[in-house]
Structure formats: structure tokens, C-alpha cells
Amino acid sequence: MRILRIAQKTYPEVVGGGTYHVHAMSRDQAAMGHDVTVLTVGNGTRPRREERAGYTVVRRPTTAEAFGNSLSAGVARFLHGADDYDVMHAHSHLYFSTNLAALKRRFDSIPLAITNHGLYSQSAPEWVFRWYLRTLGRATFNSADAVFCYTETDANRLGEFGVNAPIHVVPNGIDTERFSHEGDESKRIAGDPAVLFVGRLVEGKRPGDALSAIERVQETHPEARLHLAGKGSLRTDLKRRVAERGLDDAVAFLGEVPHEEMPKLYRGADLFVLPSRAEGLPRTVLEALASGTPAVTSDLAQLVPMVEEAGTTVPVGDWKGFADALDELASSPEHREAYGERGRELVVTEHAWSDTVARTTNQLEALCEDHRQPVRIS
């Protein structure tokens, strides 16, 4: 297949679960013999065309910004002239580039698949995206020949928003050999317990709840330490709160950690915490569980079935509940060990990256085959 992958951002320029998913999917499909081109929005610091890990990256500059979203006339022009691909595969309905791919599909015969990495953005209120999902977002999904969701929960939600395109549940996966309980631990992690947060420091991830929780946990576990791996707009405010509350010895800001270093980071932590108000099926949770690290997360519908087998879920915004859950697990090494074993087994069984690649590729090949079928006139 000649695959045109449309992704607003790329790894390693932007570190995150979605960008790494795009990179790893493109890399592995190229290794399978497919011709993969990733179309993205660049900022002018990288070449317009680049070969990477077996696939091609094509960048077009930003023309305008709206709601934190880059719009590129160059991406629109490239899509308009992209007639020699077998299939288009866009990532996340929340980006203008995916909207443009959907518009092309309405006037073109090249089939389109869209991967839903999560219904809501972390950078704006949920009501904004509910409105979007009932208007432009729904139209974007309905232009696709196939929509990929990580969970049945998100698939059902799309149906509730009026999406009638064919929806396929393809669980997100990770490399369970790299993310394992066996191997070296990061020397950047310390504390008893050592609690790890991985993600952007933005409102939607609610890192402030993790900060409030660790302060309370320290009352019973004075050696507890929270490690924040990531960067974002809340970093300055969080550092100010740490200084004001005298938590310098209890909180460490690790910044953006390269993907290659993450396995050691997870293995060095006793507990993983993610208080987000919205998620798809985050790679960070899968990576933590695969590493044998129990998780304490928000009780989001798509997370509860998995996390409650290998940790604890807490209502969104209930920082005291997060503190209680962390405190309980910190006091029980036996529970942590049991949760760690279950989490590892669950991810290996149901969320192997090789399965994600195979199932996604099979669906794209099916779209190509359907597109090649001649129209029969009776």
C-alpha cells in the first residue's frame, strides 16, 4: 500500500503518546513493505521533506493559528494534489489537518481512515468539544470510510454524537518487551513511595491534583515524593505552589523525558498517578502497568475496567480521594506487588503493540481492496 498518514504533530519533535503512536505505526508499516508518507505541519526549523525510520515526513508551514490549532495552506495544497496514494490515514479529529483530509475525501475516491486518540482535548473546556463533536467533528468522522477507536466506550460515544461511519475498535498497544518490570531503574526517581506523573502540565491532565495529593500523603509517609515528567503551561504555577507550600523536597520536575528513557523511569516508581479529566486510552497508563507499576487514575469509563485490575480509580477532581488511594497503596507493599503482576499480565495479553499494528494494517488493506472492487451494474 501507499499510505498517506496525516498527523498534526510528529515525534520526536513533539513527545507524547499520540505522536509516538504515529511514528511507531509508520515505522512498522514501512518495515512490512508499505510505502508510508506522513504529512504534518512544520515550524520552519525542520526540512520540508525528510526520510525517517523507513518512512517519509513531509512538512508544510503554519499559515494561521486558531484555538491552539495550526492551520496550514500548504497541507491543503498537498492534499489537493495527492492522487497517487491507496489510502489516507488521519490521526485525531481535533486537528485542522484531519478536517482537510475529510474534505478531500468528500470530493475524492481515495479511502480515508481516522484514528480517534480521545474525544476531548486537554486544552479547552469539555462543552466546546461537545459542540464541535455535534458539528464539524461529526462531519469529519462521517467523511471517513473507517474510524478506529481504542475502546468500546469511545466507539459508543461516537454513535451517541451521530457518527455513522464504520467504527472499528483497535486497542491501543505498547512494546511490552521494552516496557517491562525487568531491567535497570532510573536514578532520577527517589522516595518512599516514589510517585510518577507522566503527561503535559495542562489543565486537562490536572497535575495540581497530584500535587495536592502528595502533600497530604506526606502526613503519613514523610518520604513520599512526586515526580512530574512533562512540560506545559502550568509548570510555572506548579513550581510556585511547591515553593509556597515548602514542598521542594517532595516534588521533582523532570521536564520532558525522551521516550528511550521512559522504561527506566516507570520501573523506578512505586506508583503511577494520572488525575486527567479526559483521556482516550493513554499509553502512559499502559506503559506503567506493563512495567509492573500500579496506577491510580481518574474513574474515566474507558479506564475503570483496566485500572481496577491493577490499581485504583478516583472521581475526577477528588484530590483527597487520590491522596487516600496513594496512601493506602503506599502502606501495602503486598497490594502493590499483586497489582503490578496483574497489570503486566493484562497489558501483555490485551495491549501488545504488534497486535495494534497488525489490526490497523489489516483494516487499511481492506479499505484499499474495497476501493479496487469494480462497480457492478445490474
C-alpha positions as CSV (number, residue, x, y, z in Angstrom):
1,M,0.0,0.0,0.0
2,R,0.9,3.6,-0.5
3,I,-0.3,5.2,2.8
4,L,-0.6,8.9,3.3
5,R,-0.7,9.5,7.1
6,I,-2.0,12.9,8.2
7,A,-0.7,14.0,11.6
8,Q,-0.7,17.5,13.0
9,K,2.5,16.8,15.1
10,T,5.3,14.3,14.9
11,Y,7.7,12.5,17.1
12,P,10.4,13.3,18.3
13,E,9.7,17.0,17.7
14,V,6.7,16.6,20.0
15,V,6.9,14.0,22.7
16,G,3.6,12.3,23.5
17,G,1.5,9.2,23.2
18,G,-0.2,10.3,20.0
19,T,2.9,11.4,18.2
20,Y,4.8,8.3,19.2
21,H,1.9,6.2,18.0
22,V,2.1,7.8,14.6
23,H,5.9,7.3,14.4
24,A,5.8,3.7,15.5
25,M,2.9,2.8,13.2
26,S,4.6,4.4,10.3
27,R,8.0,2.8,11.1
28,D,6.5,-0.7,11.5
29,Q,4.2,-0.5,8.4
30,A,7.3,0.6,6.4
31,A,9.2,-2.4,7.7
32,M,6.3,-4.6,6.5
33,G,6.9,-3.3,2.9
34,H,4.4,-0.5,2.7
35,D,5.2,3.0,1.3
36,V,4.4,5.4,4.1
37,T,4.3,9.2,3.9
38,V,3.5,11.4,7.0
39,L,2.1,14.8,6.2
40,T,2.4,17.2,9.0
41,V,2.6,20.9,10.0
42,G,6.1,22.2,10.5
43,N,7.5,25.3,12.1
44,G,10.3,26.1,9.7
45,T,13.1,24.6,11.8
46,R,13.0,21.2,10.1
47,P,13.4,20.3,6.4
48,R,10.2,20.2,4.2
49,R,10.9,16.6,3.3
50,E,12.8,14.0,5.4
51,E,13.4,10.3,5.5
52,R,13.0,8.8,8.9
53,A,12.9,5.2,10.2
54,G,11.9,3.9,6.7
55,Y,9.1,6.4,6.0
56,T,8.9,9.9,4.6
57,V,7.9,13.0,6.5
58,V,6.5,15.9,4.5
59,R,6.2,19.2,6.4
60,R,4.2,22.3,5.4
61,P,4.4,25.6,7.3
62,T,1.8,27.0,9.6
63,T,-0.4,29.7,7.9
64,A,-2.6,30.7,10.9
65,E,-3.4,29.7,14.5
66,A,-6.8,29.2,16.0
67,F,-7.8,27.8,19.4
68,G,-4.2,26.5,19.7
69,N,-4.5,24.6,16.4
70,S,-2.3,25.2,13.4
71,L,-3.9,25.7,10.0
72,S,-1.6,25.2,7.0
73,A,-2.5,26.2,3.5
74,G,0.4,24.0,2.4
75,V,-1.2,20.9,3.9
76,A,-4.4,21.8,2.0
77,R,-2.5,22.2,-1.3
78,F,-0.6,18.9,-0.8
79,L,-3.8,17.0,-0.1
80,H,-5.5,18.6,-3.1
81,G,-2.7,17.2,-5.4
82,A,-2.3,13.8,-3.5
83,D,-3.8,11.5,-6.1
84,D,-1.4,8.5,-6.1
85,Y,-2.0,7.1,-2.7
86,D,-4.0,4.0,-1.9
87,V,-5.4,5.1,1.4
88,M,-5.3,8.1,3.7
89,H,-5.0,7.7,7.5
90,A,-5.6,10.7,9.7
91,H,-4.9,11.0,13.4
92,S,-7.3,12.8,15.8
93,H,-10.5,14.6,14.7
94,L,-9.4,17.6,16.7
95,Y,-6.9,19.0,14.2
96,F,-7.5,21.1,11.1
97,S,-5.3,18.8,9.1
98,T,-7.8,15.9,9.7
99,N,-10.7,18.3,8.8
100,L,-8.9,18.9,5.5
101,A,-8.4,15.2,4.9
102,A,-12.1,14.7,5.4
103,L,-12.9,17.5,3.0
104,K,-10.7,15.8,0.4
105,R,-12.4,12.5,0.9
106,R,-15.8,14.1,0.1
107,F,-14.5,15.1,-3.4
108,D,-12.0,12.3,-4.0
109,S,-12.1,8.5,-4.2
110,I,-9.1,7.7,-2.0
111,P,-10.5,6.0,1.1
112,L,-9.9,7.6,4.5
113,A,-9.5,6.2,8.0
114,I,-9.4,8.3,11.1
115,T,-7.9,7.2,14.4
116,N,-9.7,8.7,17.4
117,H,-7.0,9.2,20.1
118,G,-9.5,10.7,22.5
119,L,-12.8,12.6,22.1
120,Y,-11.8,15.7,24.1
121,S,-8.8,18.0,24.1
122,Q,-6.9,18.8,27.3
123,S,-6.6,22.4,26.3
124,A,-10.2,23.7,26.3
125,P,-13.5,23.1,28.2
126,E,-15.4,20.0,27.5
127,W,-18.5,21.9,26.4
128,V,-16.5,23.4,23.5
129,F,-15.7,19.9,22.2
130,R,-19.2,18.6,22.7
131,W,-20.4,21.4,20.4
132,Y,-17.6,20.5,18.0
133,L,-18.5,16.8,18.0
134,R,-22.1,17.7,17.1
135,T,-21.0,19.8,14.1
136,L,-17.6,19.8,12.3
137,G,-16.2,16.9,14.3
138,R,-19.2,14.7,13.4
139,A,-19.0,15.7,9.7
140,T,-15.2,14.9,9.8
141,F,-15.8,11.4,11.2
142,N,-18.7,10.8,8.8
143,S,-16.5,11.5,5.8
144,A,-14.3,8.6,6.7
145,D,-14.6,5.0,5.4
146,A,-13.4,3.7,8.7
147,V,-12.9,5.1,12.2
148,F,-10.6,3.5,14.7
149,C,-11.3,3.7,18.5
150,Y,-9.3,2.3,21.3
151,T,-12.2,1.2,23.4
152,E,-15.9,0.2,23.1
153,T,-16.7,3.2,25.4
154,D,-15.4,5.7,22.9
155,A,-17.0,3.8,20.0
156,N,-20.4,4.0,21.7
157,R,-19.9,7.7,22.4
158,L,-19.3,8.4,18.8
159,G,-22.5,6.8,18.0
160,E,-24.3,9.0,20.5
161,F,-22.9,12.0,18.7
162,G,-24.4,10.8,15.4
163,V,-21.3,9.3,13.8
164,N,-22.5,6.7,11.3
165,A,-19.2,5.8,9.7
166,P,-18.0,2.2,10.2
167,I,-16.3,2.1,13.6
168,H,-13.6,-0.5,14.5
169,V,-12.3,-1.0,18.0
170,V,-8.5,-1.4,17.8
171,P,-7.0,-1.4,21.3
172,N,-4.0,0.9,21.8
173,G,-0.8,-1.1,22.4
174,I,2.7,-0.7,23.6
175,D,6.0,-2.5,23.2
176,T,5.8,-4.9,26.2
177,E,9.4,-6.0,25.8
178,R,10.7,-2.5,26.3
179,F,8.2,-1.6,29.0
180,S,8.8,-4.4,31.5
181,H,9.5,-4.9,35.2
182,E,12.9,-6.4,34.3
183,G,15.8,-4.0,33.8
184,D,17.6,-1.0,35.2
185,E,15.7,1.7,37.2
186,S,16.1,5.4,36.7
187,K,18.4,7.1,39.2
188,R,16.2,10.2,38.8
189,I,13.4,8.6,40.8
190,A,13.5,8.6,44.6
191,G,11.1,8.5,47.6
192,D,9.1,6.1,49.7
193,P,6.8,5.8,47.9
194,A,8.1,7.3,44.6
195,V,5.0,8.5,42.7
196,L,5.2,9.3,39.0
197,F,3.1,11.5,36.8
198,V,3.7,11.5,33.1
199,G,1.9,13.9,30.8
200,R,1.6,17.5,29.7
201,L,1.3,20.0,32.5
202,V,-2.0,21.4,31.4
203,E,-5.5,21.9,32.9
204,G,-7.0,18.8,31.4
205,K,-4.3,16.5,32.9
206,R,-5.0,18.1,36.4
207,P,-1.4,17.8,37.7
208,G,-2.4,20.1,40.5
209,D,-4.5,17.3,42.0
210,A,-1.4,15.1,42.1
211,L,0.5,17.9,43.8
212,S,-2.3,18.4,46.5
213,A,-2.4,14.6,47.0
214,I,1.3,14.2,47.6
215,E,1.2,17.0,50.2
216,R,-1.5,15.0,52.1
217,V,0.3,11.7,51.7
218,Q,3.4,13.2,53.3
219,E,1.5,13.4,56.6
220,T,1.7,9.6,56.9
221,H,4.6,8.9,54.6
222,P,7.1,11.8,55.0
223,E,9.5,10.3,52.5
224,A,6.9,10.3,49.7
225,R,8.0,12.1,46.5
226,L,6.1,13.1,43.4
227,H,7.9,13.2,40.1
228,L,6.3,15.2,37.2
229,A,7.6,14.1,33.8
230,G,6.4,16.6,31.1
231,K,6.2,20.2,30.3
232,G,3.3,22.6,29.7
233,S,1.6,25.9,30.6
234,L,1.1,25.1,34.3
235,R,4.7,24.4,35.1
236,T,5.4,27.9,36.4
237,D,2.3,27.9,38.6
238,L,3.0,24.4,39.9
239,K,6.6,25.4,40.8
240,R,5.2,28.5,42.6
241,R,2.8,26.3,44.6
242,V,5.7,23.9,45.5
243,A,7.8,26.8,46.8
244,E,4.9,28.4,48.7
245,R,4.0,25.1,50.5
246,G,7.6,24.2,51.2
247,L,7.4,21.0,49.1
248,D,10.7,21.4,47.4
249,D,11.9,18.0,48.8
250,A,8.6,16.3,48.0
251,V,8.2,17.3,44.3
252,A,10.6,16.9,41.4
253,F,10.1,18.5,37.9
254,L,11.8,16.1,35.4
255,G,10.8,18.1,32.3
256,E,10.2,16.3,29.0
257,V,11.8,12.8,29.2
258,P,12.9,11.1,26.0
259,H,10.9,8.0,25.1
260,E,14.1,5.9,25.3
261,E,14.4,6.7,29.0
262,M,10.8,6.1,30.0
263,P,11.1,2.3,30.8
264,K,13.7,3.0,33.5
265,L,11.5,5.8,34.8
266,Y,8.4,3.6,35.2
267,R,10.5,0.8,36.8
268,G,11.9,3.2,39.3
269,A,8.5,4.4,40.5
270,D,6.3,2.6,43.1
271,L,3.1,4.2,41.9
272,F,1.8,5.9,38.8
273,V,-0.8,8.7,39.1
274,L,-3.0,10.3,36.4
275,P,-5.8,12.6,37.5
276,S,-7.0,13.7,34.0
277,R,-10.5,14.9,33.3
278,A,-10.4,13.3,29.8
279,E,-8.4,10.7,28.0
280,G,-8.5,8.1,25.2
281,L,-6.6,5.0,26.3
282,P,-3.3,6.7,27.3
283,R,-0.1,5.0,26.5
284,T,1.3,6.2,29.8
285,V,-1.1,4.0,31.8
286,L,-0.3,1.0,29.6
287,E,3.5,1.7,30.0
288,A,3.2,1.9,33.7
289,L,1.2,-1.3,34.1
290,A,3.5,-3.2,31.7
291,S,6.4,-2.1,33.9
292,G,4.7,-3.6,37.0
293,T,3.8,-0.2,38.4
294,P,0.3,0.1,39.9
295,A,-1.8,3.0,38.7
296,V,-4.1,5.5,40.4
297,T,-6.2,7.3,37.8
298,S,-9.4,9.2,37.3
299,D,-12.5,6.9,37.0
300,L,-13.0,7.6,33.3
301,A,-15.3,5.0,31.8
302,Q,-12.7,3.5,29.4
303,L,-10.0,3.3,32.2
304,V,-12.0,1.7,35.0
305,P,-12.2,-1.9,33.6
306,M,-8.4,-2.0,33.2
307,V,-7.1,0.1,36.1
308,E,-9.3,-1.5,38.7
309,E,-7.5,-4.8,37.9
310,A,-4.1,-3.2,38.6
311,G,-4.7,-0.2,40.9
312,T,-7.4,2.3,41.9
313,T,-9.7,4.8,40.2
314,V,-10.9,8.0,41.8
315,P,-13.6,10.6,40.7
316,V,-12.2,13.4,38.6
317,G,-11.2,16.4,40.8
318,D,-11.3,14.5,44.1
319,W,-7.7,15.2,45.1
320,K,-8.4,13.9,48.6
321,G,-9.5,10.6,47.1
322,F,-6.3,10.4,45.1
323,A,-4.3,11.1,48.4
324,D,-6.2,8.3,50.2
325,A,-5.6,5.8,47.3
326,L,-1.9,6.6,47.1
327,D,-1.7,6.4,50.9
328,E,-3.4,3.0,51.0
329,L,-1.1,1.6,48.4
330,A,2.0,3.1,49.9
331,S,1.1,1.3,53.1
332,S,0.6,-2.1,51.5
333,P,3.6,-3.5,49.5
334,E,1.7,-6.7,49.1
335,H,-1.1,-5.0,47.2
336,R,1.4,-3.1,45.1
337,E,3.1,-6.3,44.2
338,A,-0.2,-8.1,43.3
339,Y,-1.4,-5.1,41.3
340,G,1.9,-4.9,39.5
341,E,1.7,-8.6,38.4
342,R,-1.9,-8.2,37.2
343,G,-1.2,-5.1,35.3
344,R,1.7,-6.6,33.5
345,E,-0.3,-9.7,32.6
346,L,-3.3,-7.5,31.4
347,V,-1.2,-5.4,29.1
348,V,0.8,-8.3,27.6
349,T,-2.4,-10.2,26.9
350,E,-4.6,-7.4,25.5
351,H,-2.4,-4.4,24.5
352,A,0.6,-5.6,22.6
353,W,1.8,-3.1,20.1
354,S,2.3,-5.8,17.4
355,D,-1.4,-6.5,17.6
356,T,-2.3,-2.8,17.2
357,V,-0.2,-2.5,14.1
358,A,-1.5,-5.8,12.5
359,R,-5.2,-4.9,13.1
360,T,-4.8,-1.4,11.9
361,T,-2.9,-2.5,8.8
362,N,-5.5,-5.2,8.0
363,Q,-8.3,-2.6,8.1
364,L,-6.4,-0.3,5.8
365,E,-5.8,-3.1,3.4
366,A,-9.5,-4.0,3.5
367,L,-10.3,-0.3,2.6
368,C,-7.9,-0.5,-0.3
369,E,-9.4,-3.8,-1.5
370,D,-13.0,-2.4,-1.3
371,H,-11.9,0.6,-3.2
372,R,-10.4,-1.5,-6.0
373,Q,-13.5,-3.6,-6.4
374,P,-15.3,-2.7,-9.8
375,V,-18.8,-1.3,-9.6
376,R,-21.3,-3.9,-10.9
377,I,-24.2,-2.5,-12.8
378,S,-27.2,-4.9,-12.9
